[in-house]
């Protein structure tokens, strides 16, 4: 039998059962086997991506309960996330880990001068996700079940096999392998400076996988408005599930015009860094499918607020990246969602997610159901601890 921890300053009453005793932050660089290029590289806006930076947070309470969370950054920003988390993490020591909403607000105010989006909220996200993982573990439930799952599996599609640096023949082989693995849909990158190359590539993939396999495309914000209209019309014949990020991520009005003029649904949202930024998309009817990223918008606490808004407006949901987190959040969304399959993060975690019949299955393990590998520890570039372990 466990006994309530002694209440500390600011935590009064019998309902306070535990307190946060120790937090460890880790900055981890995950190398990618092959440099990754999408339309942002081919148009000269970015260099190929060679690694993904992660901020991992491990939390332990006075009673020995633990939680793990993470945020990430591609190309730049990882050290900044780690630095901000290092400055604010001590605000959680002695707090009740159950009070996640209040703690999110406390962390925001701890760094109020840098705002409520971008690096600031992405640093908070790793702490927030660790608290939700801890809460679900303490309940002995997968996170999806703690939140209230609408399903035990979610439709999934593969992205990592269709980047623009990959030759078309290899994209076709990758699609075959993904479908054989049980993945339900295929997404390929578009946005090449020569739109004819996009259409030829798309034609090859559609002919290869057949008309019945769900197929999506992602332009990674590389079209202007006239190009997006032309390409969108040209792609109508392929029966796409969606066209993703056809325009700049912050061009809500342009996305709204596309959504109104095309039969193919428009999906966007992954690059936005707050609920407020997503609200502009929702307000203007700029997306048929909303694609939030929990680590980018401030964690699970903020994701749940956005999900409620999206459901109210009858939007479909397809969270971006980080399937280890988003599988649980998608499973708890009332309208049938999609989750994105990437195998990039597999070296970081001991566990693997089960995929079959086009769906990704919620694991029975409590919390997020992940533990860090020794390799992840070896890739750690910096750590910081506050408090003392139980």
C-alpha positions in Angstrom: 0.0 0.0 0.0 1.3 3.5 -0.9 0.9 6.5 1.3 0.4 10.1 0.4 3.5 12.2 0.2 3.8 15.1 2.7 2.3 18.1 1.0 4.8 20.9 0.1 4.3 24.6 -0.3 1.5 25.3 -2.8 0.2 21.7 -2.7 -2.3 21.5 0.2 -4.9 18.9 0.9 -5.5 15.2 1.0 -5.8 15.0 -2.8 -2.0 15.5 -3.2 -0.7 12.0 -3.3 2.8 12.4 -4.7 5.4 15.0 -5.7 8.0 15.3 -8.4 11.4 14.6 -6.9 13.8 14.3 -9.9 14.1 15.3 -13.5 16.7 14.4 -16.1 17.1 16.2 -19.4 19.0 14.6 -22.3 20.0 16.1 -25.6 20.2 13.2 -28.1 21.3 13.4 -31.8 19.8 10.6 -34.0 21.9 10.1 -37.1 20.0 9.2 -40.3 21.3 6.4 -42.5 20.7 8.5 -45.7 20.6 12.3 -46.0 16.9 13.2 -46.5 15.7 15.6 -49.1 12.2 16.9 -49.9 11.0 19.9 -51.9 12.6 22.4 -49.5 16.0 21.0 -50.5 15.4 20.9 -54.2 14.2 24.5 -54.2 17.3 25.5 -52.3 15.7 26.5 -49.0 17.3 23.9 -46.9 20.2 21.4 -46.9 19.6 17.7 -46.8 18.8 16.4 -43.3 21.4 14.2 -41.7 20.2 13.9 -38.1 17.2 14.6 -35.8 17.8 16.3 -32.5 15.8 15.0 -29.5 15.1 16.4 -26.1 14.3 13.6 -23.7 12.8 14.1 -20.3 12.8 11.5 -17.5 10.7 12.2 -14.4 10.6 10.4 -11.1 8.4 11.1 -8.1 8.9 10.8 -4.4 7.0 7.4 -4.5 9.2 6.1 -7.4 6.8 6.6 -10.2 8.4 7.4 -13.5 7.6 9.0 -16.8 9.4 9.7 -20.1 8.7 12.3 -22.8 10.4 13.8 -25.7 10.5 16.7 -28.2 12.5 17.0 -31.3 13.9 19.3 -34.0 15.1 18.8 -37.5 18.2 20.6 -38.8 18.3 23.3 -36.1 16.9 24.1 -32.7 17.7 21.0 -30.7 20.3 22.7 -28.4 17.8 25.6 -27.9 15.1 23.3 -26.7 17.5 21.7 -24.3 18.7 25.1 -23.0 15.2 26.3 -22.4 14.1 23.1 -20.6 17.2 23.4 -18.5 16.2 26.8 -17.3 12.6 26.0 -16.4 12.6 22.3 -15.3 13.3 23.1 -11.7 9.9 24.7 -11.4 8.4 21.2 -11.3 10.3 19.9 -8.3 8.0 19.3 -5.4 4.9 19.7 -7.5 2.0 17.2 -7.8 2.6 15.4 -11.1 -1.2 14.9 -11.5 -1.8 18.6 -12.0 -0.6 18.6 -15.6 -2.7 21.5 -16.9 -1.6 23.8 -14.0 2.1 22.8 -14.5 2.0 23.5 -18.2 0.8 27.1 -17.4 3.5 27.4 -14.7 6.2 26.4 -17.2 4.9 28.9 -19.7 5.1 31.7 -17.2 8.6 30.6 -16.1 9.7 31.6 -19.6 7.0 34.2 -20.5 9.3 36.6 -22.2 10.1 34.2 -25.0 6.4 33.6 -25.8 4.0 30.7 -26.1 5.1 29.0 -29.3 8.2 27.7 -31.1 11.2 26.6 -29.0 9.6 27.6 -25.7 6.6 25.4 -26.0 8.6 22.6 -27.7 10.8 22.5 -24.6 7.7 22.4 -22.4 6.3 19.6 -24.6 8.9 17.1 -23.5 8.1 17.8 -19.9 4.4 17.7 -20.4 4.5 14.4 -22.3 6.6 12.8 -19.6 3.9 13.8 -17.0 1.2 12.2 -19.1 3.3 9.1 -19.5 3.8 9.0 -15.7 0.0 9.5 -15.1 -0.9 6.6 -17.4 1.8 4.3 -15.9 0.5 5.0 -12.4 -3.0 4.1 -13.6 -1.6 0.9 -15.3 -3.1 1.9 -18.6 -1.8 2.7 -22.1 -2.0 6.4 -22.6 -4.8 6.0 -25.2 -7.0 4.2 -22.6 -6.3 6.8 -20.0 -7.5 9.5 -22.4 -10.5 7.4 -23.4 -9.8 5.5 -26.6 -12.4 5.3 -29.5 -10.5 2.4 -31.1 -7.6 0.1 -30.3 -5.9 0.6 -33.7 -5.5 3.5 -36.2 -5.2 3.6 -39.9 -1.6 4.2 -40.8 0.4 5.3 -43.9 4.1 5.4 -44.7 6.1 8.5 -45.5 9.7 7.6 -45.1 9.8 5.6 -48.3 8.7 8.4 -50.6 11.2 11.3 -50.2 12.4 13.2 -53.3 16.0 12.1 -53.0 14.8 8.5 -53.6 14.7 7.3 -57.2 11.2 6.4 -58.5 12.0 2.7 -58.8 13.1 2.6 -55.2 10.0 4.5 -54.2 7.9 1.7 -55.8 9.9 -1.0 -54.1 9.5 0.9 -50.8 5.8 1.1 -51.3 5.6 -2.7 -51.9 7.6 -3.4 -48.7 5.4 -1.0 -46.7 2.1 -2.6 -47.9 3.6 -6.1 -47.3 4.4 -5.0 -43.7 0.7 -4.2 -43.2 0.8 -0.5 -43.6 -2.4 0.8 -45.1 -1.5 3.8 -47.2 1.4 5.4 -49.1 2.5 9.1 -49.1 5.1 10.5 -51.5 6.8 13.8 -51.6 6.1 16.3 -54.4 7.0 19.9 -55.0 9.8 19.4 -57.5 10.7 22.6 -59.5 9.5 20.8 -62.6 5.9 19.8 -61.9 5.9 17.3 -64.8 8.4 15.2 -62.8 5.9 15.2 -59.8 3.1 14.0 -62.1 5.2 11.3 -63.7 6.3 10.0 -60.3 2.8 10.1 -59.0 1.5 8.2 -62.1 4.1 5.5 -61.5 3.2 5.0 -57.9 -0.6 4.9 -58.5 -0.1 2.4 -61.3 2.2 0.3 -59.1 0.0 0.1 -56.0 -3.4 0.1 -57.7 -6.5 2.3 -57.4 -7.6 0.9 -54.1 -4.6 1.7 -51.9 -4.9 5.1 -50.2 -2.3 7.5 -51.6 -1.3 11.0 -50.4 1.2 13.6 -51.6 3.1 16.2 -49.6 4.5 19.4 -51.2 6.2 20.7 -48.0 5.0 24.3 -48.5 6.9 24.7 -51.8 4.1 25.9 -54.2 2.9 29.5 -54.7 -0.9 29.9 -55.0 -1.2 29.6 -58.8 1.1 26.6 -58.9 -0.9 24.9 -56.1 -4.1 25.4 -58.1 -2.6 24.0 -61.3 -1.0 21.0 -59.6 -4.1 20.4 -57.5 -6.3 20.2 -60.5 -3.8 18.0 -62.4 -3.7 15.6 -59.4 -7.5 15.2 -59.1 -7.5 12.1 -61.4 -5.3 10.2 -58.9 -8.0 9.9 -56.2 -5.7 11.2 -53.5 -6.6 11.0 -49.8 -5.1 14.5 -49.4 -2.6 17.1 -50.7 -0.4 18.1 -47.8 1.1 21.5 -47.3 0.6 22.8 -50.8 1.4 26.4 -49.6 3.4 28.2 -46.9 2.3 26.8 -43.5 1.0 30.3 -42.4 -1.0 31.1 -45.6 -4.3 30.1 -44.1 -6.3 32.1 -46.6 -4.5 30.4 -49.5 -5.2 27.0 -48.1 -8.8 28.0 -47.6 -9.1 28.9 -51.3 -7.6 25.6 -52.3 -9.8 23.6 -50.0 -12.9 25.4 -51.5 -11.8 24.9 -55.1 -10.4 21.4 -55.2 -12.2 18.0 -54.8 -9.0 16.6 -53.2 -8.9 17.3 -49.5 -6.2 19.7 -48.1 -4.1 18.7 -45.2 -1.8 21.0 -43.2 -0.7 22.1 -39.7 2.5 20.1 -38.9 4.7 23.2 -38.9 2.6 25.3 -36.6 3.8 25.8 -33.1 0.7 26.6 -31.0 -3.0 25.9 -30.7 -3.6 29.6 -31.6 -1.9 29.2 -35.0 -4.0 26.1 -35.8 -7.1 28.0 -34.8 -6.6 30.3 -37.7 -6.7 27.3 -40.1 -9.8 26.1 -38.5 -11.5 29.5 -38.4 -11.0 30.0 -42.1 -11.9 26.4 -43.2 -8.4 26.1 -44.5 -7.9 22.4 -44.0 -10.0 19.3 -44.4 -7.4 17.3 -42.4 -5.6 18.9 -39.5 -2.1 17.7 -38.9 -0.8 18.9 -35.5 2.4 17.7 -33.9 2.2 17.3 -30.1 5.9 18.0 -29.5 5.7 21.1 -31.7 2.6 22.7 -30.1 3.5 22.2 -26.5 2.7 18.6 -25.7 -0.3 16.4 -25.0 -2.1 19.0 -22.9 -2.2 21.4 -25.8 -2.9 18.7 -28.4 -6.0 17.7 -26.5 -7.3 21.3 -26.6 -6.7 21.4 -30.3 -8.3 18.0 -30.9 -11.5 19.3 -29.2 -11.6 22.3 -31.5 -11.0 20.1 -34.6 -13.7 17.6 -33.6 -16.1 20.5 -33.1 -15.5 21.6 -36.7 -15.8 18.0 -37.9 -12.2 17.8 -39.2 -10.2 14.7 -39.8 -7.0 14.2 -37.9 -3.6 13.0 -39.1 -0.9 13.9 -36.6 2.6 14.5 -37.9 5.6 12.3 -37.2 6.4 10.8 -33.7 4.0 7.8 -34.1 5.1 6.6 -30.6 3.1 9.5 -29.2 0.5 10.2 -31.8 -0.8 6.7 -32.0 -2.3 7.1 -28.6 -3.7 10.6 -29.3 -5.2 9.5 -32.6 -6.8 6.5 -31.0 -8.6 8.9 -28.6 -10.0 11.1 -31.4 -13.7 10.5 -32.1 -13.5 10.9 -36.0 -11.5 8.1 -37.7 -7.9 9.4 -38.0 -4.7 8.5 -39.6 -1.2 8.1 -38.1 2.1 8.5 -39.9 4.6 5.7 -40.0 8.3 6.5 -39.8 10.9 3.9 -38.9 13.5 6.6 -38.1 13.0 6.5 -34.4 13.3 2.8 -33.9 17.0 2.9 -32.8 15.9 5.0 -29.8 13.4 2.6 -28.3 13.4 -1.0 -27.1 9.8 -1.6 -28.2 8.2 -1.9 -31.6 4.6 -1.0 -32.6 2.4 -3.7 -34.1 1.1 -3.1 -37.6 -1.3 -5.3 -39.6 -4.2 -5.0 -42.0 -3.5 -1.3 -42.7 -3.6 -0.3 -39.0 -1.2 0.5 -36.2 -2.2 -1.1 -32.9 -2.2 0.6 -29.5 0.3 -1.4 -27.3 -0.9 -3.0 -24.0 2.1 -1.5 -22.2 1.3 1.3 -19.7 1.9 4.9 -20.7 3.5 5.5 -24.1 4.9 2.1 -23.8 8.5 3.0 -24.7 11.9 2.7 -23.0 15.2 4.2 -24.2 17.8 1.9 -25.7 21.5 1.8 -24.9 22.1 3.3 -28.3 20.0 6.3 -27.4 22.1 6.8 -24.3 25.3 6.5 -26.4 24.0 9.3 -28.8 23.4 11.6 -25.8 25.4 14.9 -26.2 24.4 16.6 -23.0 22.4 15.9 -19.8 21.1 18.0 -16.9 19.5 16.9 -13.7 17.4 18.7 -11.0 16.2 17.3 -7.7 17.1 14.0 -6.2 16.0 10.5 -7.1 13.8 8.7 -4.6 
